[in-house]
Amino acid sequence: MKPIHRRQLLDQLNWRYATKHYDPARRISADDWATLEEALVLSPSSLGLQPWSFLVVDDPAVRAQLLLASYGQPQVVDASHLVVLATKLNLNEADVDAHVRRTAEVRGTSVESLAGLRAAALRSIVQGMTDAERRVWAGNQTYLALGNLVTSAALLGIDATPMEGFEKCRYDDILGLKTRGLTASVIATLGYRAAHDHYATAPKVRFRREQVLQHV
């Protein structure tokens, strides 16, 4: 498979920005959305444990409720799609065993042959962390998926806005997350920028490379 050209990658990353105003009349095509969902599923995580769940909120009535829990930010209802990236509250031995079984299934091997993977996950994550540490770890993994989603969208020419400005407890209540052992960590809206969003043409502001990147 031929990779994209380096210039194309940088062009798309320079093109993207945290979209403030979406065109509510424009929808992401079914094929493009299916691709973004698959990109989310392919997101990396420590030991491959995937301590997350992704909720695509399709119901306009639910999105209207979430708007009130998002400080009225219009992206929540105007964007083509809204994704809530939720984190498992207490990853445990059963979760590790589920991952081991899935690995054995996909790779055509036995569960017994993956004893080392299981032991490492239990030792480092389940037994080696407090509940609070494990939740921080799991939340960090969820942000890896967010980055993957935002970059994948940019490569497809689709706008995205990662957002932490929402009331997590209200999101958990509205979506019934706590009963599923989950909590909302971050959200992302995706679609197409409105013509009047002046941030689309504003120069991208980043510190100079030498201020943030060093070779040691």
C-alpha positions in Angstrom: 0.0 0.0 0.0 1.4 3.4 -1.0 1.5 5.9 1.8 0.3 9.4 1.4 2.9 12.1 0.5 4.4 13.9 3.4 3.2 17.2 1.9 -0.4 16.0 1.9 -0.2 15.1 5.5 1.2 18.5 6.6 -1.3 20.3 4.3 -4.3 18.6 5.9 -3.0 19.2 9.4 -2.5 22.9 8.6 -6.0 23.0 7.1 -7.7 21.6 10.2 -8.7 23.7 13.1 -11.1 23.4 16.0 -14.2 24.4 14.1 -16.4 26.9 15.9 -19.3 27.0 13.5 -20.6 24.2 11.4 -22.9 24.2 8.4 -26.0 22.3 9.7 -27.2 21.5 6.2 -24.1 19.5 5.3 -23.9 15.9 6.3 -20.9 13.5 6.3 -21.6 10.8 3.7 -22.4 7.3 5.0 -19.2 5.9 3.5 -17.0 8.6 5.0 -18.6 8.1 8.4 -18.2 4.4 8.3 -14.5 5.0 7.6 -14.2 7.3 10.6 -15.9 4.8 12.8 -13.5 2.1 11.7 -10.6 4.6 12.3 -11.9 4.9 15.9 -12.0 1.2 16.3 -8.4 1.0 15.1 -7.1 3.5 17.7 -4.1 2.4 19.7 -4.1 1.7 23.4 -1.7 0.4 26.0 -1.4 -3.4 25.8 -4.3 -3.2 23.4 -6.8 -3.1 26.2 -9.1 -0.5 24.7 -10.7 0.8 27.9 -13.4 2.8 26.2 -16.7 3.0 24.4 -17.6 5.4 21.6 -21.2 6.8 21.5 -22.4 8.4 18.3 -25.4 10.5 19.3 -27.8 10.4 16.4 -31.0 11.4 18.2 -31.6 15.2 17.7 -33.6 15.3 21.0 -30.7 13.8 22.9 -28.3 16.2 21.3 -30.5 19.1 22.3 -30.3 17.9 25.9 -26.5 17.6 25.6 -26.4 21.2 24.3 -27.7 22.4 27.6 -24.9 20.4 29.3 -22.3 21.9 26.9 -22.6 25.5 27.9 -24.7 26.2 24.8 -21.8 25.5 22.3 -23.6 25.2 19.0 -21.3 22.6 17.5 -23.1 20.0 19.6 -26.3 20.4 17.5 -25.1 22.0 14.3 -22.3 19.5 13.4 -23.2 16.5 11.3 -22.1 14.1 14.0 -21.4 14.1 17.7 -19.2 11.4 19.3 -18.9 11.0 23.1 -15.7 9.2 24.0 -16.4 7.4 27.2 -13.9 5.7 29.5 -14.3 2.5 31.6 -14.5 3.4 35.2 -12.8 0.3 36.6 -11.1 -1.9 34.1 -10.8 -5.3 35.8 -9.7 -8.9 35.3 -12.8 -9.7 33.3 -11.9 -6.9 30.8 -8.4 -8.4 30.5 -9.8 -11.8 29.9 -12.1 -10.5 27.2 -9.2 -8.9 25.4 -7.1 -12.1 25.7 -10.0 -14.1 24.2 -10.5 -11.7 21.3 -6.7 -11.7 20.6 -6.8 -15.5 20.5 -9.8 -15.4 18.1 -8.3 -12.9 15.7 -4.8 -14.4 15.6 -5.9 -18.0 15.5 -4.1 -19.0 18.6 -5.0 -20.4 22.0 -5.9 -18.4 25.1 -3.3 -20.4 27.0 -0.5 -19.2 24.6 -1.4 -15.6 25.7 -0.7 -16.2 29.4 2.2 -13.7 29.3 0.0 -10.9 27.9 -2.7 -11.6 30.5 -0.2 -11.7 33.4 1.4 -8.4 32.2 -2.0 -6.6 32.0 -3.1 -7.9 35.3 0.2 -7.0 37.0 0.7 -3.5 35.5 -2.9 -2.3 35.2 -5.4 -4.2 37.3 -3.2 -5.1 40.3 -0.5 -2.5 39.9 -2.7 0.6 40.1 -5.1 2.0 42.5 -8.7 2.7 41.3 -7.8 6.4 40.9 -4.6 5.6 39.0 -6.4 3.2 36.7 -9.1 5.8 35.8 -6.4 8.3 34.9 -4.6 5.7 32.8 -7.9 4.7 31.1 -8.7 8.4 30.4 -5.3 8.9 28.9 -6.0 6.0 26.5 -9.3 7.5 25.5 -7.4 10.7 24.4 -5.3 8.6 22.1 -8.5 7.6 20.3 -9.6 11.3 20.1 -6.3 12.2 18.4 -6.7 9.4 16.0 -10.3 10.5 15.1 -9.4 14.2 14.6 -6.4 13.4 12.4 -8.3 10.8 10.4 -11.1 13.4 9.8 -8.6 15.9 8.6 -7.1 13.5 6.1 -10.6 13.0 4.7 -11.2 16.8 4.5 -13.8 16.6 7.3 -13.8 19.2 10.1 -13.7 18.2 13.7 -13.8 19.9 17.1 -12.4 18.1 20.2 -14.2 19.5 23.2 -13.8 19.3 27.0 -16.2 22.1 27.7 -19.2 20.1 28.9 -20.6 18.9 32.2 -19.5 15.3 32.4 -21.9 14.3 35.2 -24.8 15.5 33.2 -23.6 13.7 30.1 -23.2 10.6 32.2 -26.8 11.0 33.4 -28.4 11.8 30.0 -26.6 8.9 28.3 -26.9 6.4 31.2 -23.2 5.9 31.2 -22.6 5.1 34.9 -24.9 2.1 34.8 -22.7 0.8 32.0 -19.5 1.3 34.0 -18.5 4.3 31.9 -17.9 8.0 32.2 -17.7 10.7 29.5 -14.1 11.8 29.0 -14.2 14.1 26.0 -16.4 14.7 23.0 -15.9 15.5 19.3 -18.1 17.1 16.8 -17.6 16.4 13.1 -18.9 17.9 9.9 -18.2 20.8 7.6 -17.3 24.4 8.6 -19.8 27.2 8.0 -18.9 29.8 5.5 -19.0 32.5 8.1 -16.6 30.8 10.6 -13.7 33.3 10.4 -11.5 31.0 12.4 -11.2 28.8 9.2 -8.9 31.4 7.6 -7.1 32.6 10.7 -3.4 31.7 10.8 -2.6 28.6 12.8 -0.8 29.5 16.0 1.9 27.2 17.3 5.1 27.8 19.2 8.2 27.6 17.1 9.5 24.0 16.6 12.7 24.7 18.6 10.6 25.8 21.6 8.7 22.5 21.9 10.9 19.9 20.2 14.4 18.9 21.1 16.7 16.1 20.0 18.5 14.6 23.0 
